[in-house]
Every structure is written in C-alpha cells, then in structure tokens.
Amino acid sequence: MTAPAIGPRTTSEVAIVIPMLDEEKALPATIANIAALYPAPAEVIAIDGGSADGSVALAREAGFRVVGSARGRALQINRGVEEARAPLVLVLHADTALPADALAHAERTLADPRYALGGFTALLTGAKTRWGTSFHNWAKTYYGPILLRPHLFLRGLRLLFGDHAMFFRREDFRAIGGCDPDMHIMEDVDLCLKLCRIGRVKLVPRIVRTSDRRIAEWGPIKANWIYMKCGMNWAFGRKYGLERWYPDIR
C-alpha cells in the first residue's frame, strides 16, 4: 500500500492528548506550538492529574478539553485515549514542541498498515542544546531492542519514549489494553512492546524539541545514569516502583 502524499488539509484526524501535572510554566509555549500546527489537530485533550497551579485554567483558555484523572502518566494516557473521538492519537508531553507538519507525518505513517506506532526524533533543549544526550537517546531506540529484544527488533521494534511524541491508532491502543496502569514510568517503552504485536514502530526523521529540565537539574552524568538504571531494571522485568529514582522536575 502506498502512503498518500502530505496534503494541505486544514484539520487532521489526529487527537493530541496531553497528560499534565503542574505544567503552568511549560504550557504557554506548548499552546503556541499547537496553534501553529498545520494541519491542525482534530481535538486537544489535556488530562490533568491534580494540578495545584494554573495549568487547568491555561489549558481551558487555549480551548483544550480538560479532563480530570488520577495521577500517573499511564492512567492519564489511558483516560485521554478513551476520551478522544479522532481515530489517531498523539501523546504530547507539556514540555515538548512539535514541528509544524507533525500531524501530517503522523497520518502519513499510520496510513501504512505495516506501522502500529510512530514517534519523532527528540532534541533536548533549554538554555543550551544537549547534543550528547540527544544523540544517545536516538541511538538507544536502536541498540536497546537489538540488545534486549532482538527477536522483536527483527519484527520492527524501536524503543521510543514519551519525549518522542508517540502516535498510534486509537483502535490499536484499545486492542492491546492500553498502558499498564500500575506503571508510573517506562509505560511508554512498555507500550512499544505491546504495539509491536500489531505492527512495526517507526522513528520519523523530524525533530521535536523537548525540555532539558531534568538534565539542567541533575547534570548530564546523573541524568543519564538515572535513565540507564530505570531502563535496565525495566528490561530485566522490574516494571514497578521505578519512579522512586525519577522524581518530578518542574
């Protein structure tokens, strides 16, 4: 099946789901970024995990549909997909900026039935661009499955993370049972494994810019050590309780 060319339609068939918690600082840039997307999203749903700041008010002022949820990114993503009406869903972190044509690329990728999941190439930025960590994050989308799930790598697995702005068909997400609701981190990588049962995972060569706030807070050595520690624990079967090493940074 040949994927259709990216066209000039005004509105896409993609719902953007934003799991958020106390993102008042990040949301203004995210709102402006979404407003510049072409084609525009079919809908934007902010799933709030109990924000104590102005996040909810900002999201509503921007015209987003705000839905309350129990705290936890997996729970919030599951709720967002259930709330979505569009056939395609893109999960966007509140501190991540999409390229203007992101939704057209998501539609084009998922028009090919070989693919069940996609994401973009993440560049960590803030006061400066974190080239080293960004390159490592790109490389481990390949070497991770090669080392840890080689049989799935041959079937098209790539290990994507939430910063990659992952997108999928709503019906596929529901068919595999969604995110594991008891996982507080690494739910994104776990979702890659589950959706790989249906089809391949594609890393789209378009840049999304995401906040380096964890690296800025922890420093690159500590941050990469924490990423590796959580990843290796997950890889060898320890899926729960990893959040104790991965505190919220706002």
Contacts in CASP RR format, 6 or more apart in sequence:
PFRMAT RR
TARGET T0000
AUTHOR 0000-0000-0000
METHOD contacts of the structure
MODEL  1
MTAPAIGPRTTSEVAIVIPMLDEEKALPATIANIAALYPAPAEVIAIDGG
SADGSVALAREAGFRVVGSARGRALQINRGVEEARAPLVLVLHADTALPA
DALAHAERTLADPRYALGGFTALLTGAKTRWGTSFHNWAKTYYGPILLRP
HLFLRGLRLLFGDHAMFFRREDFRAIGGCDPDMHIMEDVDLCLKLCRIGR
VKLVPRIVRTSDRRIAEWGPIKANWIYMKCGMNWAFGRKYGLERWYPDIR
1 111 0 8 1.000
1 112 0 8 1.000
1 113 0 8 1.000
3 108 0 8 1.000
3 109 0 8 1.000
3 111 0 8 1.000
3 112 0 8 1.000
4 108 0 8 1.000
4 111 0 8 1.000
5 108 0 8 1.000
6 101 0 8 1.000
6 104 0 8 1.000
6 105 0 8 1.000
6 107 0 8 1.000
6 108 0 8 1.000
7 104 0 8 1.000
8 39 0 8 1.000
9 39 0 8 1.000
10 38 0 8 1.000
10 39 0 8 1.000
10 40 0 8 1.000
11 39 0 8 1.000
11 40 0 8 1.000
11 41 0 8 1.000
11 42 0 8 1.000
12 39 0 8 1.000
12 40 0 8 1.000
12 41 0 8 1.000
12 42 0 8 1.000
12 86 0 8 1.000
12 88 0 8 1.000
12 103 0 8 1.000
12 104 0 8 1.000
12 106 0 8 1.000
12 107 0 8 1.000
13 42 0 8 1.000
13 86 0 8 1.000
13 87 0 8 1.000
13 88 0 8 1.000
13 107 0 8 1.000
14 41 0 8 1.000
14 42 0 8 1.000
14 86 0 8 1.000
14 88 0 8 1.000
14 89 0 8 1.000
14 90 0 8 1.000
14 103 0 8 1.000
14 106 0 8 1.000
14 107 0 8 1.000
14 167 0 8 1.000
15 41 0 8 1.000
15 42 0 8 1.000
15 43 0 8 1.000
15 44 0 8 1.000
15 45 0 8 1.000
15 84 0 8 1.000
15 85 0 8 1.000
15 86 0 8 1.000
15 88 0 8 1.000
15 89 0 8 1.000
15 90 0 8 1.000
15 170 0 8 1.000
16 34 0 8 1.000
16 41 0 8 1.000
16 43 0 8 1.000
16 44 0 8 1.000
16 45 0 8 1.000
16 89 0 8 1.000
16 90 0 8 1.000
16 92 0 8 1.000
17 45 0 8 1.000
17 47 0 8 1.000
17 77 0 8 1.000
17 80 0 8 1.000
17 81 0 8 1.000
17 83 0 8 1.000
17 84 0 8 1.000
17 89 0 8 1.000
17 90 0 8 1.000
17 91 0 8 1.000
17 92 0 8 1.000
18 30 0 8 1.000
18 44 0 8 1.000
18 45 0 8 1.000
18 46 0 8 1.000
18 47 0 8 1.000
18 59 0 8 1.000
18 64 0 8 1.000
18 91 0 8 1.000
18 92 0 8 1.000
18 93 0 8 1.000
18 94 0 8 1.000
19 47 0 8 1.000
19 49 0 8 1.000
19 69 0 8 1.000
19 72 0 8 1.000
19 73 0 8 1.000
19 76 0 8 1.000
19 77 0 8 1.000
19 80 0 8 1.000
19 91 0 8 1.000
19 93 0 8 1.000
19 94 0 8 1.000
20 27 0 8 1.000
20 46 0 8 1.000
20 47 0 8 1.000
20 48 0 8 1.000
20 49 0 8 1.000
20 51 0 8 1.000
20 55 0 8 1.000
20 59 0 8 1.000
20 76 0 8 1.000
20 94 0 8 1.000
21 48 0 8 1.000
21 49 0 8 1.000
21 50 0 8 1.000
21 51 0 8 1.000
21 55 0 8 1.000
21 71 0 8 1.000
21 72 0 8 1.000
21 248 0 8 1.000
22 51 0 8 1.000
22 52 0 8 1.000
22 53 0 8 1.000
22 55 0 8 1.000
22 248 0 8 1.000
22 250 0 8 1.000
23 30 0 8 1.000
23 51 0 8 1.000
23 53 0 8 1.000
23 55 0 8 1.000
23 94 0 8 1.000
23 95 0 8 1.000
23 250 0 8 1.000
24 51 0 8 1.000
24 53 0 8 1.000
24 54 0 8 1.000
24 55 0 8 1.000
24 58 0 8 1.000
25 250 0 8 1.000
26 94 0 8 1.000
26 95 0 8 1.000
26 211 0 8 1.000
27 55 0 8 1.000
27 58 0 8 1.000
27 59 0 8 1.000
27 62 0 8 1.000
27 94 0 8 1.000
28 58 0 8 1.000
29 97 0 8 1.000
30 92 0 8 1.000
30 94 0 8 1.000
30 95 0 8 1.000
30 96 0 8 1.000
30 97 0 8 1.000
31 58 0 8 1.000
31 59 0 8 1.000
31 62 0 8 1.000
31 64 0 8 1.000
33 97 0 8 1.000
33 98 0 8 1.000
34 41 0 8 1.000
34 44 0 8 1.000
34 62 0 8 1.000
34 92 0 8 1.000
34 98 0 8 1.000
35 62 0 8 1.000
36 100 0 8 1.000
37 98 0 8 1.000
37 100 0 8 1.000
37 101 0 8 1.000
37 102 0 8 1.000
37 103 0 8 1.000
38 100 0 8 1.000
38 101 0 8 1.000
38 104 0 8 1.000
39 103 0 8 1.000
39 104 0 8 1.000
40 103 0 8 1.000
41 86 0 8 1.000
41 90 0 8 1.000
41 103 0 8 1.000
42 85 0 8 1.000
42 86 0 8 1.000
43 65 0 8 1.000
43 84 0 8 1.000
43 85 0 8 1.000
43 86 0 8 1.000
44 62 0 8 1.000
44 63 0 8 1.000
44 64 0 8 1.000
44 65 0 8 1.000
45 64 0 8 1.000
45 65 0 8 1.000
45 66 0 8 1.000
45 67 0 8 1.000
45 80 0 8 1.000
45 83 0 8 1.000
45 84 0 8 1.000
46 55 0 8 1.000
46 56 0 8 1.000
46 59 0 8 1.000
46 64 0 8 1.000
46 65 0 8 1.000
46 66 0 8 1.000
46 67 0 8 1.000
47 67 0 8 1.000
47 68 0 8 1.000
47 69 0 8 1.000
47 76 0 8 1.000
47 77 0 8 1.000
47 79 0 8 1.000
47 80 0 8 1.000
47 83 0 8 1.000
48 55 0 8 1.000
48 56 0 8 1.000
48 59 0 8 1.000
48 66 0 8 1.000
48 67 0 8 1.000
48 68 0 8 1.000
48 69 0 8 1.000
48 76 0 8 1.000
49 68 0 8 1.000
49 69 0 8 1.000
49 70 0 8 1.000
49 71 0 8 1.000
49 72 0 8 1.000
49 76 0 8 1.000
50 68 0 8 1.000
50 69 0 8 1.000
50 71 0 8 1.000
55 94 0 8 1.000
56 66 0 8 1.000
59 66 0 8 1.000
60 66 0 8 1.000
65 83 0 8 1.000
67 79 0 8 1.000
67 80 0 8 1.000
67 83 0 8 1.000
68 79 0 8 1.000
69 75 0 8 1.000
69 76 0 8 1.000
69 79 0 8 1.000
69 80 0 8 1.000
70 76 0 8 1.000
72 184 0 8 1.000
73 179 0 8 1.000
73 184 0 8 1.000
73 185 0 8 1.000
73 187 0 8 1.000
74 179 0 8 1.000
74 180 0 8 1.000
74 181 0 8 1.000
74 182 0 8 1.000
74 183 0 8 1.000
74 184 0 8 1.000
74 187 0 8 1.000
75 179 0 8 1.000
75 181 0 8 1.000
77 91 0 8 1.000
77 178 0 8 1.000
77 179 0 8 1.000
77 187 0 8 1.000
78 178 0 8 1.000
78 179 0 8 1.000
78 181 0 8 1.000
80 89 0 8 1.000
81 89 0 8 1.000
81 170 0 8 1.000
81 173 0 8 1.000
81 174 0 8 1.000
81 178 0 8 1.000
84 170 0 8 1.000
86 170 0 8 1.000
87 169 0 8 1.000
87 170 0 8 1.000
87 171 0 8 1.000
88 106 0 8 1.000
88 107 0 8 1.000
88 110 0 8 1.000
88 167 0 8 1.000
88 168 0 8 1.000
88 169 0 8 1.000
88 170 0 8 1.000
89 167 0 8 1.000
89 168 0 8 1.000
89 169 0 8 1.000
89 170 0 8 1.000
89 173 0 8 1.000
90 102 0 8 1.000
90 103 0 8 1.000
90 106 0 8 1.000
90 165 0 8 1.000
90 166 0 8 1.000
90 167 0 8 1.000
91 162 0 8 1.000
91 165 0 8 1.000
91 166 0 8 1.000
91 167 0 8 1.000
92 98 0 8 1.000
92 165 0 8 1.000
93 162 0 8 1.000
93 163 0 8 1.000
93 165 0 8 1.000
93 210 0 8 1.000
95 210 0 8 1.000
95 211 0 8 1.000
95 213 0 8 1.000
96 122 0 8 1.000
96 163 0 8 1.000
96 165 0 8 1.000
96 208 0 8 1.000
96 209 0 8 1.000
96 210 0 8 1.000
96 211 0 8 1.000
97 208 0 8 1.000
97 209 0 8 1.000
97 210 0 8 1.000
98 120 0 8 1.000
98 165 0 8 1.000
98 208 0 8 1.000
99 105 0 8 1.000
99 120 0 8 1.000
99 206 0 8 1.000
99 207 0 8 1.000
99 208 0 8 1.000
101 206 0 8 1.000
102 120 0 8 1.000
102 165 0 8 1.000
102 206 0 8 1.000
102 208 0 8 1.000
105 120 0 8 1.000
105 204 0 8 1.000
105 206 0 8 1.000
106 118 0 8 1.000
106 119 0 8 1.000
106 167 0 8 1.000
106 204 0 8 1.000
109 115 0 8 1.000
109 118 0 8 1.000
109 167 0 8 1.000
109 202 0 8 1.000
109 204 0 8 1.000
110 118 0 8 1.000
110 167 0 8 1.000
110 168 0 8 1.000
110 169 0 8 1.000
114 199 0 8 1.000
114 200 0 8 1.000
115 199 0 8 1.000
115 200 0 8 1.000
115 201 0 8 1.000
115 202 0 8 1.000
116 168 0 8 1.000
116 169 0 8 1.000
116 172 0 8 1.000
116 195 0 8 1.000
116 196 0 8 1.000
116 198 0 8 1.000
116 199 0 8 1.000
116 200 0 8 1.000
116 201 0 8 1.000
117 160 0 8 1.000
117 166 0 8 1.000
117 167 0 8 1.000
117 168 0 8 1.000
117 172 0 8 1.000
117 191 0 8 1.000
117 192 0 8 1.000
117 195 0 8 1.000
117 196 0 8 1.000
117 199 0 8 1.000
117 200 0 8 1.000
117 201 0 8 1.000
117 202 0 8 1.000
118 160 0 8 1.000
118 164 0 8 1.000
118 166 0 8 1.000
118 167 0 8 1.000
118 168 0 8 1.000
118 201 0 8 1.000
118 202 0 8 1.000
118 203 0 8 1.000
118 204 0 8 1.000
119 160 0 8 1.000
119 164 0 8 1.000
119 165 0 8 1.000
119 166 0 8 1.000
119 167 0 8 1.000
119 202 0 8 1.000
119 203 0 8 1.000
119 204 0 8 1.000
120 164 0 8 1.000
120 165 0 8 1.000
120 203 0 8 1.000
120 204 0 8 1.000
120 206 0 8 1.000
120 207 0 8 1.000
120 208 0 8 1.000
121 138 0 8 1.000
121 164 0 8 1.000
121 203 0 8 1.000
121 204 0 8 1.000
121 205 0 8 1.000
121 206 0 8 1.000
121 207 0 8 1.000
121 208 0 8 1.000
122 134 0 8 1.000
122 137 0 8 1.000
122 138 0 8 1.000
122 161 0 8 1.000
122 163 0 8 1.000
122 164 0 8 1.000
122 165 0 8 1.000
122 207 0 8 1.000
122 208 0 8 1.000
122 209 0 8 1.000
122 210 0 8 1.000
123 129 0 8 1.000
123 134 0 8 1.000
123 207 0 8 1.000
123 208 0 8 1.000
123 209 0 8 1.000
123 210 0 8 1.000
124 130 0 8 1.000
124 133 0 8 1.000
124 134 0 8 1.000
124 137 0 8 1.000
124 163 0 8 1.000
124 210 0 8 1.000
124 211 0 8 1.000
124 212 0 8 1.000
124 215 0 8 1.000
125 209 0 8 1.000
125 210 0 8 1.000
125 211 0 8 1.000
125 212 0 8 1.000
126 211 0 8 1.000
126 212 0 8 1.000
126 213 0 8 1.000
126 216 0 8 1.000
127 212 0 8 1.000
127 216 0 8 1.000
128 212 0 8 1.000
130 212 0 8 1.000
130 215 0 8 1.000
130 220 0 8 1.000
132 220 0 8 1.000
133 212 0 8 1.000
133 215 0 8 1.000
133 220 0 8 1.000
133 223 0 8 1.000
133 224 0 8 1.000
136 224 0 8 1.000
137 161 0 8 1.000
137 163 0 8 1.000
138 203 0 8 1.000
140 159 0 8 1.000
141 158 0 8 1.000
141 159 0 8 1.000
141 160 0 8 1.000
141 164 0 8 1.000
141 203 0 8 1.000
142 158 0 8 1.000
144 159 0 8 1.000
144 235 0 8 1.000
145 152 0 8 1.000
145 153 0 8 1.000
145 157 0 8 1.000
145 158 0 8 1.000
145 159 0 8 1.000
146 153 0 8 1.000
148 235 0 8 1.000
149 157 0 8 1.000
149 193 0 8 1.000
152 193 0 8 1.000
152 196 0 8 1.000
155 196 0 8 1.000
155 199 0 8 1.000
155 200 0 8 1.000
156 196 0 8 1.000
156 199 0 8 1.000
156 200 0 8 1.000
156 201 0 8 1.000
157 192 0 8 1.000
157 193 0 8 1.000
157 196 0 8 1.000
157 200 0 8 1.000
157 201 0 8 1.000
158 192 0 8 1.000
158 201 0 8 1.000
158 202 0 8 1.000
158 203 0 8 1.000
159 189 0 8 1.000
159 192 0 8 1.000
160 166 0 8 1.000
160 188 0 8 1.000
160 189 0 8 1.000
160 192 0 8 1.000
160 201 0 8 1.000
160 203 0 8 1.000
161 188 0 8 1.000
161 189 0 8 1.000
162 188 0 8 1.000
163 208 0 8 1.000
163 210 0 8 1.000
164 203 0 8 1.000
164 208 0 8 1.000
165 208 0 8 1.000
166 188 0 8 1.000
166 191 0 8 1.000
168 195 0 8 1.000
172 195 0 8 1.000
172 198 0 8 1.000
173 195 0 8 1.000
175 198 0 8 1.000
176 194 0 8 1.000
176 195 0 8 1.000
176 197 0 8 1.000
176 198 0 8 1.000
177 194 0 8 1.000
178 191 0 8 1.000
178 194 0 8 1.000
179 187 0 8 1.000
179 190 0 8 1.000
179 191 0 8 1.000
180 187 0 8 1.000
180 190 0 8 1.000
180 239 0 8 1.000
182 239 0 8 1.000
182 240 0 8 1.000
183 190 0 8 1.000
183 239 0 8 1.000
183 240 0 8 1.000
184 240 0 8 1.000
184 241 0 8 1.000
184 242 0 8 1.000
184 243 0 8 1.000
185 230 0 8 1.000
185 242 0 8 1.000
185 243 0 8 1.000
185 246 0 8 1.000
186 230 0 8 1.000
186 231 0 8 1.000
186 234 0 8 1.000
186 239 0 8 1.000
186 242 0 8 1.000
189 231 0 8 1.000
189 234 0 8 1.000
190 234 0 8 1.000
190 239 0 8 1.000
192 201 0 8 1.000
195 201 0 8 1.000
213 249 0 8 1.000
213 250 0 8 1.000
214 223 0 8 1.000
214 226 0 8 1.000
214 249 0 8 1.000
215 223 0 8 1.000
217 249 0 8 1.000
218 226 0 8 1.000
218 249 0 8 1.000
226 245 0 8 1.000
226 246 0 8 1.000
229 245 0 8 1.000
230 242 0 8 1.000
230 245 0 8 1.000
230 246 0 8 1.000
231 242 0 8 1.000
233 242 0 8 1.000
234 242 0 8 1.000
END
